[in-house]
Structures are given as structure tokens and as C-alpha cells.
Amino acid sequence: MTATQEAYSMADQPWIPSFYTPDDDAYNYDEGDKAIAIAELGLNFKLDEWQKWLIRRILQTDDEGKFRFRQYLVSVGRQNGKSSISVIILLYFLLAQPPQSTLMCLASTTAQSNIVYKRLSNLINSSSYLKKRFKPTTETRGITTRNGTSLQIAPAKGDSLQGYSTRLVILDEGHLLPESTWDAVLVGSSMVPNSLNLMITTAGSEQSTLLKRLYSQARLGQSGLGACIWEAPEELDYSDDENLKVGLAAANPAVHSGRMDLEKAVEECRAVPEAEMMRYRLNRFVAAENPFLPASLWLNCEQSVPTKQPLKIAIDIAPGWTAASIACAWYEDGKVNTDLICSLVKPRFDKFYDLIEAVFQQNNISEVAINTYAGNEIYTKMKERGIKTYKIMKRDDYSAPALFYGALAEKRIRKPKNDLLDYQMLRVTRKEQGNDYRLVKPSNEVDIDAAMATVYASYLVLIEDKETVQVF
């Protein structure tokens, strides 16, 4: 089938991406059909129509069997079956390309690249069709065919890729990778004729320089580079649910194959920060720093109610001791209630510690959380006194905001009436860090100690509640 025939037959399909490299009648889909046959006939895979369409485009060849593209970019929202595409392309290269080839599966971490590797390994071990074509596989020894083609996994670091001559490289979540990694991959594959480098990713942030480069080059029609990009329209207001459905359908072809429920996807989008929704569900680039909370989400919280319950408190000290706050949280009526106990500007250590002592004397405190970036000495004193103390670590900097936001979206957070806390909470910024984010001060240098203390006090209650629910 020629490219024009393929384009014509799919012209009325709703899952067509918002951008894809134009057709060229000099190339055919024979190798793509071969890969699909391996999946469907050999393994009984049931592929969506959009997945078949994509595989054919990636593996376009001329009449001599030479690939049209040396580089191919696939950008699509999360949970659309990207790993299935990777597995099928890998199987095609393992079984239908020249023997003694080296294939690689790369990601920002070894754990991430292991996802595709383990799925492929399990598939081989459970299939009589495949098992006889491969040497025995394990989770650590690699995957090798009887004719000597091997698959390796590695973290995507430019230095570690030197010296490899690869026929196929699949890079997962390319928005996390530096340009040096992709360039090292291209150098390694340049020594192997008819090689392919495939990146499958979601959109990134303004710091994703490699991904932005490939987007630009693909749209300019750079020779040897193909792309399929599913993304939501830029101009729509996604605070409207109907617009959000339009955007989700544009960025997620799985919607049209019935594997992603639109109503549920809308609910999930409303439970995460806007930047997360834009990046991972609508597949659009976001700024490196974005507001943490919509004003309405915070200001419309119910007011906290008084309690006789034991309190969990959190202490946050701004860098340089420019400000410090103590907040508390407790579980009441099925919700996390919060209060800002005190907030000081440029406190002296001894004065602030005396204040902490007074808080303990006047309240029933069950646990205290301390960010030790500036409060390590206080943490040590609390431990010496035998107080149950939670040391806020780097992992908490990433998990606490997401848990707090989710509880807010589910209307499980109550807040005090406090102007300082409102002021800070509406100015807290989220800073993208790979697939995660943490909370930082905005560019105008507003301290956020009151907001952070409130987030961490709530976090103590939320993680305790989560642990309690999981006990059965």
C-alpha cells in the first residue's frame, strides 16, 4: 500500500494526530505490515487502528527495503499504549532484521527502561511462538535471539552510550533527556546501515530543549526525521468540561478506540494541578514554573472546626531565616482541618525555639514535621526530648504537594481564616523536575513558610490516614 492510499483510507479517522510528517509515494508500508503480522498473528495481539497506522508510518521503506526515517518522534498523552508500540517495534527488529544486531531501550532511569524490557521478556517466556526463537531470558541477562541479535537496557546518559553501534534505539519519555544523549545515539547508529532511532514521549516543559528541537525540526520537514504529534488545541479554555473533552480526544487516540473513558478522564484532570493536566493529559508544553493552586480551589475550602483531637504540627523556616511558621492539622469529620499557629519575620533561633516550646505546652501534639534545610538543630532538639518527629526529606518535597492537591480537589481539606496564609498559598509556584514537581517561592521573592508548613502538617495527617486505610 502506498503512502497516498494509506492517507486516503484514514482521512476520516478521528484519531489522526494534530501533526504528522506528510506522505511520500516513494515509500511503502510493507515492513510495518510485517511488524503488525508478528504481533497479531504470532502473538494474538489486538492492536487499535491508530497503533497499526503509527507502526506503518514509523517503518516506511523504499522498494529496496531502506527505511525512510532514521529518527522518529512520537508524542502522545499518557496511558495511550505507548509501551505496546515499543514492544512491537522491538520484536520486529529482533525477528525480522539482520542477525547480530544491537538494539537498545533507553530512559532517564534504568527502572523506566525496565518497564518495556520486562514486558517483552514476559511475553517471550510465555509464548511458544517466541520462546523457540530466543535464548533463555531473565530480568538481568538481556534478551538475545538465536541468530545473535540482542536487546540491552541502560539509563540514557550520553557518556554511557559511547562505543555502541546500534540498529535500533528506543528512548522513552524524551522530554527528560538532554540533547547530548540523542546526539550520542545518532553517532552510535550512524555506523549501522538502515538503523532507526525512535523516541516515544509526552510533552515537556520549556526546559525540554531536546524535545523542543525535534518538534521544530519535524515541523520544518527535516530530511530523515518523521513525527506524529497528538496534542490538544492551544486556543481552547480547558476550564470548560466540554472543551476539555475536545482536548483530551485530540491528545489521546485511546479515546477513539474506547480504551480511555472521557468522563473519567475529565474527573482525573480536575483532581490534578493545571500544569500536570496540560502536560500529561493534553500533551502540551508547560512553563518550568507554574502556579500551584487555582485561587478558587483554595479560597472555597470549608473553614476548619475546633477540636480536642491531638494535633500534628509542621515547622517551616525560610532560607536565611527570613521567616518561619508553625502550622497544625488534625482529622475531624472525615476531613483534614488546618490552622496556622504562628508566623514570624526574621526570628532569632532562641526566640523561635521558645515559641515552639510554648506551642507544645499549650496543645496536645502527637507529631511534628520539620524541614531540616534550615531547621536541623530544632529537629535534633525535638528528637532528644523524645518527641515523635518526622524529618522532611527530598522525597517528601515531591510527594506532599501532590497528595495535598489531590485532597483539596476532593474537598477533603479545611482551612483557617488567615490572610497571610491565603496570600502565600495563592503565590506558591510549582517547579517541574522531570516527571515530578516541588513547591518554590515565586519570582518576586515572597516567603512561603506559612503555606509550606500547612502543606506538611496536612501531609502528616494524609499519610497516616492512607496507611490506616491500607491495613486489612
C-alpha positions as CSV (number, residue, x, y, z in Angstrom):
1,M,0.0,0.0,0.0
2,T,1.4,3.4,-0.9
3,A,1.5,6.4,1.4
4,T,-1.2,8.2,-0.5
5,Q,-3.5,5.2,-0.3
6,E,-2.9,4.9,3.4
7,A,-3.6,8.6,3.9
8,Y,-6.8,8.5,1.9
9,S,-8.1,5.4,3.7
10,M,-7.5,7.1,7.1
11,A,-8.6,10.6,6.2
12,D,-11.9,10.3,8.1
13,Q,-10.4,8.7,11.2
14,P,-10.9,10.9,14.4
15,W,-7.6,9.7,16.0
16,I,-5.3,11.2,13.3
17,P,-2.7,13.3,15.1
18,S,-2.7,17.1,15.0
19,F,0.7,16.9,13.2
20,Y,2.4,14.1,11.3
21,T,5.1,14.0,8.6
22,P,3.5,14.3,5.2
23,D,3.2,11.3,2.9
24,D,5.7,10.3,0.2
25,D,4.7,7.9,-2.6
26,A,8.3,6.7,-2.9
27,Y,7.8,4.7,0.3
28,N,5.6,1.8,1.2
29,Y,4.2,0.1,4.4
30,D,5.4,-3.5,3.8
31,E,7.7,-3.6,6.8
32,G,5.1,-2.1,9.0
33,D,2.6,-4.7,7.9
34,K,5.2,-7.3,8.7
35,A,5.6,-6.0,12.3
36,I,1.8,-6.0,12.7
37,A,1.6,-9.6,11.4
38,I,4.2,-10.6,14.0
39,A,2.1,-9.0,16.7
40,E,-1.4,-10.1,15.6
41,L,-0.8,-13.5,14.0
42,G,2.2,-14.7,16.0
43,L,1.2,-13.3,19.4
44,N,-2.5,-12.7,19.1
45,F,-2.1,-9.0,20.0
46,K,-5.2,-6.9,19.4
47,L,-4.0,-3.6,18.1
48,D,-6.0,-0.4,17.9
49,E,-6.3,1.1,14.4
50,W,-4.3,4.1,15.4
51,Q,-1.5,1.8,16.6
52,K,-1.4,0.0,13.3
53,W,-1.4,3.3,11.4
54,L,1.5,4.6,13.5
55,I,3.6,1.4,13.2
56,R,3.3,1.5,9.4
57,R,4.4,5.1,9.4
58,I,7.4,4.5,11.6
59,L,8.6,1.6,9.5
60,Q,8.1,3.1,6.0
61,T,10.7,1.8,3.4
62,D,11.5,2.3,-0.2
63,D,11.5,-0.6,-2.8
64,E,15.0,-1.7,-1.7
65,G,13.9,-2.0,2.0
66,K,15.7,1.1,3.2
67,F,13.9,3.0,6.0
68,R,12.5,6.4,5.1
69,F,13.4,7.8,8.6
70,R,16.5,7.5,10.7
71,Q,14.8,9.4,13.5
72,Y,11.2,9.2,14.5
73,L,9.3,11.1,17.2
74,V,6.0,10.0,18.7
75,S,4.4,12.4,21.2
76,V,1.1,11.5,22.8
77,G,-0.7,11.8,26.1
78,R,-0.1,9.4,29.0
79,Q,-1.9,6.0,29.2
80,N,-2.4,5.5,25.4
81,G,-0.5,2.3,25.0
82,K,3.0,3.7,24.2
83,S,4.7,0.6,25.6
84,S,2.8,-1.7,23.2
85,I,4.3,0.3,20.3
86,S,7.8,-0.1,21.7
87,V,7.3,-3.8,22.3
88,I,6.1,-4.4,18.7
89,I,8.9,-2.4,17.1
90,L,11.5,-4.2,19.2
91,L,10.0,-7.6,18.3
92,Y,10.1,-6.7,14.6
93,F,13.8,-5.7,14.8
94,L,14.6,-8.8,16.9
95,L,13.0,-11.2,14.4
96,A,12.8,-9.6,11.0
97,Q,16.0,-7.5,10.7
98,P,19.6,-8.7,10.0
99,P,21.2,-11.0,12.7
100,Q,23.9,-10.0,15.1
101,S,22.4,-6.6,15.6
102,T,22.4,-4.5,18.8
103,L,19.2,-2.9,20.0
104,M,18.8,-0.6,23.0
105,C,16.0,0.6,25.1
106,L,16.8,3.8,27.0
107,A,15.1,6.0,29.5
108,S,16.0,8.7,32.1
109,T,16.4,5.9,34.6
110,T,17.1,2.2,34.4
111,A,13.8,1.5,36.2
112,Q,11.9,3.3,33.5
113,S,13.5,1.4,30.6
114,N,12.9,-1.8,32.5
115,I,9.2,-1.4,32.0
116,V,9.3,-2.2,28.3
117,Y,12.1,-4.7,28.8
118,K,10.2,-6.7,31.5
119,R,7.0,-6.7,29.4
120,L,8.9,-8.0,26.4
121,S,10.8,-10.6,28.5
122,N,7.5,-11.9,30.0
123,L,6.0,-12.0,26.5
124,I,8.8,-14.1,25.2
125,N,8.8,-16.5,28.1
126,S,5.0,-17.1,27.9
127,S,4.8,-17.6,24.1
128,S,5.8,-20.8,22.4
129,Y,6.0,-18.9,19.1
130,L,8.7,-16.6,20.5
131,K,10.4,-18.9,23.0
132,K,11.9,-21.1,20.4
133,R,13.4,-18.0,18.6
134,F,15.2,-16.7,21.7
135,K,17.9,-17.8,24.1
136,P,16.6,-18.2,27.7
137,T,15.9,-14.7,29.1
138,T,16.0,-13.4,32.6
139,E,15.4,-9.9,34.1
140,T,19.1,-9.2,34.2
141,R,20.9,-11.1,31.4
142,G,19.4,-9.4,28.5
143,I,17.3,-10.6,25.5
144,T,19.1,-12.4,22.7
145,T,17.7,-14.2,19.6
146,R,19.0,-17.5,18.4
147,N,20.7,-15.6,15.5
148,G,22.6,-13.3,17.8
149,T,20.5,-10.1,17.8
150,S,20.5,-8.6,21.4
151,L,18.5,-6.1,23.3
152,Q,20.1,-4.1,26.1
153,I,18.7,-1.5,28.5
154,A,20.5,1.4,30.0
155,P,19.9,4.8,31.6
156,A,20.0,7.5,28.9
157,K,23.3,9.2,29.6
158,G,25.5,10.4,26.7
159,D,28.8,9.2,28.2
160,S,27.5,5.7,28.8
161,L,26.4,5.4,25.2
162,Q,29.8,5.9,23.6
163,G,31.1,2.9,21.7
164,Y,27.7,1.3,20.9
165,S,26.8,0.7,17.2
166,T,23.0,0.3,17.3
167,R,20.5,-0.8,14.7
168,L,17.6,0.4,16.8
169,V,17.3,2.6,19.9
170,I,14.0,3.3,21.6
171,L,14.1,6.3,24.0
172,D,11.2,6.6,26.5
173,E,10.0,9.9,27.8
174,G,12.3,12.1,25.7
175,H,11.2,15.3,27.4
176,L,13.5,14.3,30.3
177,L,16.6,13.7,28.2
178,P,19.4,16.2,27.3
179,E,20.4,16.9,23.7
180,S,23.8,15.2,24.3
181,T,22.0,11.8,24.8
182,W,20.2,11.9,21.5
183,D,23.3,13.2,19.7
184,A,25.3,10.3,21.2
185,V,22.6,7.8,20.0
186,L,22.7,9.3,16.4
187,V,26.5,8.9,16.4
188,G,26.3,5.3,17.5
189,S,23.7,4.3,14.9
190,S,25.4,6.2,12.1
191,M,27.8,3.2,11.7
192,V,25.0,0.8,11.1
193,P,23.1,0.9,7.8
194,N,19.4,1.1,7.8
195,S,19.2,2.0,11.5
196,L,16.3,3.6,13.4
197,N,16.1,5.8,16.5
198,L,12.6,6.1,17.9
199,M,11.6,8.5,20.7
200,I,8.2,8.0,22.4
201,T,7.3,10.7,24.9
202,T,4.8,13.0,26.4
203,A,5.2,16.8,26.1
204,G,7.7,18.6,28.3
205,S,8.4,22.0,29.8
206,E,10.4,24.9,28.5
207,Q,13.5,23.2,29.8
208,S,13.0,20.2,27.5
209,T,15.4,21.6,24.9
210,L,15.9,18.3,23.0
211,L,12.2,17.7,22.6
212,K,11.5,21.2,21.5
213,R,14.3,20.9,19.0
214,L,12.8,17.7,17.5
215,Y,9.3,19.3,17.3
216,S,10.8,22.2,15.4
217,Q,12.9,20.1,13.1
218,A,10.0,17.8,12.3
219,R,7.6,20.7,11.5
220,L,10.2,22.2,9.2
221,G,10.4,18.9,7.3
222,Q,14.0,17.9,8.1
223,S,15.0,15.0,5.9
224,G,15.3,11.7,7.7
225,L,13.1,12.8,10.7
226,G,9.5,11.8,11.0
227,A,7.0,12.6,13.6
228,C,3.4,12.0,14.9
229,I,2.3,14.5,17.5
230,W,-1.0,14.2,19.3
231,E,-1.8,17.4,21.2
232,A,-4.8,19.5,22.4
233,P,-5.6,22.7,20.6
234,E,-3.9,25.7,22.1
235,E,-6.8,28.1,21.9
236,L,-9.4,26.4,23.9
237,D,-10.4,27.3,27.5
238,Y,-9.9,24.0,29.4
239,S,-11.7,25.1,32.5
240,D,-14.8,24.2,30.5
241,D,-15.6,20.4,30.6
242,E,-16.7,20.2,27.0
243,N,-13.6,21.9,25.8
244,L,-11.5,19.6,28.0
245,K,-13.2,16.6,26.3
246,V,-12.2,18.0,22.9
247,G,-8.6,18.5,24.0
248,L,-8.4,15.0,25.6
249,A,-9.7,13.4,22.4
250,A,-7.1,15.3,20.3
251,A,-4.2,14.4,22.6
252,N,-5.2,10.8,23.3
253,P,-6.0,8.4,20.4
254,A,-7.1,5.8,23.0
255,V,-10.3,7.8,23.5
256,H,-11.4,6.9,20.0
257,S,-10.6,3.2,20.5
258,G,-12.7,3.0,23.6
259,R,-9.8,2.4,26.0
260,M,-10.0,5.7,27.7
261,D,-13.3,6.9,29.1
262,L,-13.7,10.6,28.6
263,E,-15.9,11.3,31.6
264,K,-13.4,9.6,33.9
265,A,-10.5,11.3,32.2
266,V,-12.2,14.7,32.9
267,E,-12.6,13.8,36.6
268,E,-9.0,12.8,36.8
269,C,-7.9,16.1,35.2
270,R,-9.8,18.1,37.7
271,A,-8.0,16.3,40.6
272,V,-4.5,17.4,39.5
273,P,-2.8,20.8,39.1
274,E,-3.5,22.5,35.8
275,A,0.1,22.3,34.6
276,E,0.0,18.5,35.2
277,M,-3.2,18.2,33.2
278,M,-1.8,20.3,30.3
279,R,1.4,18.4,30.1
280,Y,0.4,14.8,30.6
281,R,-3.2,14.6,29.5
282,L,-3.4,17.4,26.9
283,N,0.2,16.8,25.8
284,R,1.1,20.5,25.6
285,F,4.3,22.1,26.8
286,V,4.2,24.0,30.0
287,A,6.4,26.6,31.7
288,A,9.1,25.3,34.0
289,E,7.3,27.2,36.8
290,N,3.5,27.4,37.2
291,P,1.1,28.5,40.0
292,F,0.4,25.6,42.4
293,L,-3.3,26.3,43.1
294,P,-6.2,27.9,41.3
295,A,-7.5,30.7,43.6
296,S,-11.0,29.2,43.7
297,L,-9.8,25.8,44.8
298,W,-8.1,27.2,47.9
299,L,-10.5,30.1,48.8
300,N,-13.6,28.0,48.5
301,C,-12.4,25.5,51.1
302,E,-14.6,24.9,54.2
303,Q,-13.5,26.6,57.4
304,S,-11.6,24.5,59.9
305,V,-13.6,23.4,63.0
306,P,-12.3,23.4,66.6
307,T,-11.1,20.1,68.0
308,K,-9.9,18.3,71.1
309,Q,-8.0,15.8,68.9
310,P,-4.2,15.5,69.1
311,L,-2.6,17.9,66.6
312,K,0.2,17.2,64.1
313,I,2.3,20.3,63.6
314,A,4.8,21.2,60.9
315,I,7.6,23.8,61.1
316,D,9.0,25.5,58.1
317,I,11.8,28.0,58.1
318,A,12.6,30.2,55.0
319,P,16.2,30.1,53.7
320,G,18.3,32.6,55.6
321,W,15.8,32.6,58.5
322,T,13.9,35.5,56.8
323,A,10.6,34.0,58.1
324,A,9.3,30.9,60.0
325,S,5.9,29.4,60.6
326,I,4.2,26.7,62.6
327,A,1.1,25.1,61.3
328,C,-1.1,22.3,62.5
329,A,-3.5,19.8,61.1
330,W,-6.0,17.2,62.5
331,Y,-8.6,14.8,61.2
332,E,-12.2,15.7,62.0
333,D,-15.5,14.7,60.3
334,G,-13.6,12.8,57.6
335,K,-11.6,15.9,56.6
336,V,-8.2,17.3,57.2
337,N,-8.5,20.5,59.2
338,T,-5.7,23.0,59.2
339,D,-4.6,26.1,61.2
340,L,-1.7,28.5,61.1
341,I,-0.5,28.7,64.7
342,C,2.1,31.5,64.2
343,S,4.4,33.1,61.7
344,L,7.4,35.3,62.4
345,V,9.6,37.5,60.3
346,K,13.3,37.2,60.8
347,P,13.1,35.3,64.1
348,R,16.1,34.6,66.3
349,F,16.7,30.9,66.9
350,D,16.3,31.1,70.7
351,K,13.0,33.2,70.4
352,F,11.6,30.8,67.9
353,Y,12.5,27.7,69.9
354,D,10.9,29.2,73.0
355,L,7.8,29.7,70.9
356,I,7.8,26.0,69.8
357,E,8.1,25.0,73.4
358,A,5.1,27.1,74.3
359,V,3.1,25.5,71.5
360,F,3.8,22.1,72.9
361,Q,2.8,23.2,76.4
362,Q,-0.5,24.7,75.3
363,N,-1.6,21.9,72.9
364,N,-1.8,18.2,72.6
365,I,0.8,17.5,70.0
366,S,1.2,13.9,68.6
367,E,3.8,14.5,66.0
368,V,6.0,17.3,64.5
369,A,7.4,17.6,61.0
370,I,10.4,19.7,60.4
371,N,12.1,20.8,57.1
372,T,15.7,20.4,58.1
373,Y,17.0,22.6,55.3
374,A,17.2,25.4,57.9
375,G,15.8,23.6,61.0
376,N,18.2,20.8,61.6
377,E,19.1,22.0,65.1
378,I,15.4,22.2,66.1
379,Y,14.9,18.6,64.7
380,T,17.8,17.4,66.9
381,K,16.3,19.0,70.0
382,M,12.9,17.6,69.3
383,K,14.4,14.1,69.0
384,E,16.4,14.5,72.2
385,R,13.2,15.3,74.0
386,G,11.7,12.1,72.8
387,I,9.0,13.8,70.7
388,K,7.8,11.9,67.6
389,T,9.5,13.8,64.9
390,Y,9.2,13.5,61.1
391,K,12.2,14.7,59.1
392,I,11.0,16.2,55.8
393,M,13.2,14.6,53.1
394,K,13.6,15.4,49.4
395,R,11.1,12.7,48.6
396,D,8.5,14.5,50.7
397,D,9.2,17.7,48.8
398,Y,7.7,15.9,45.7
399,S,5.1,13.7,47.3
400,A,3.5,16.1,49.8
401,P,2.3,18.7,47.2
402,A,0.6,16.1,45.0
403,L,-1.1,14.5,48.0
404,F,-2.3,17.9,49.4
405,Y,-3.6,19.0,46.0
406,G,-5.5,15.8,45.5
407,A,-7.2,16.2,48.9
408,L,-8.0,19.8,48.0
409,A,-9.6,18.7,44.7
410,E,-11.7,16.1,46.6
411,K,-12.8,18.8,49.1
412,R,-11.1,17.0,52.0
413,I,-9.1,20.0,53.2
414,R,-10.4,22.7,55.6
415,K,-8.6,26.0,56.1
416,P,-8.4,28.7,58.7
417,K,-9.4,32.3,58.0
418,N,-6.0,33.8,57.7
419,D,-4.9,36.5,55.3
420,L,-1.2,35.7,55.4
421,L,-1.8,32.0,54.6
422,D,-4.2,32.9,51.8
423,Y,-1.7,35.4,50.4
424,Q,1.2,32.9,50.4
425,M,-0.9,29.9,49.2
426,L,-2.0,31.7,46.1
427,R,1.5,32.7,45.2
428,V,3.3,29.3,45.7
429,T,4.8,28.1,42.5
430,R,5.4,24.5,41.3
431,K,8.7,23.9,39.7
432,E,8.9,21.0,37.2
433,Q,11.6,18.4,38.0
434,G,11.4,15.6,35.4
435,N,8.1,13.8,35.9
436,D,7.6,15.4,39.3
437,Y,7.4,18.8,40.8
438,R,8.2,20.6,44.0
439,L,7.0,23.9,45.5
440,V,9.2,27.0,45.4
441,K,9.0,30.7,46.0
442,P,7.6,32.9,43.2
443,S,10.0,35.1,41.3
444,N,9.0,38.2,43.4
445,E,10.6,36.5,46.5
446,V,7.5,36.2,48.6
447,D,8.3,33.9,51.5
448,I,6.1,30.8,51.6
449,D,6.8,29.3,55.0
450,A,3.2,29.5,56.2
451,A,2.0,27.8,53.1
452,M,4.7,25.1,53.3
453,A,4.1,24.4,57.0
454,T,0.3,24.0,56.2
455,V,1.1,21.6,53.3
456,Y,3.4,19.5,55.5
457,A,1.1,19.4,58.5
458,S,-1.7,18.2,56.2
459,Y,0.7,15.7,54.7
460,L,1.3,14.1,58.1
461,V,-2.4,13.6,58.5
462,L,-2.9,12.3,55.0
463,I,-0.1,9.8,55.0
464,E,-1.3,8.4,58.4
465,D,-4.8,8.1,57.0
466,K,-3.5,6.4,53.9
467,E,-1.6,3.9,56.0
468,T,-4.6,3.2,58.2
469,V,-6.8,2.6,55.2
470,Q,-4.3,0.1,53.7
471,V,-4.3,-2.1,56.8
472,F,-6.6,-5.1,56.4
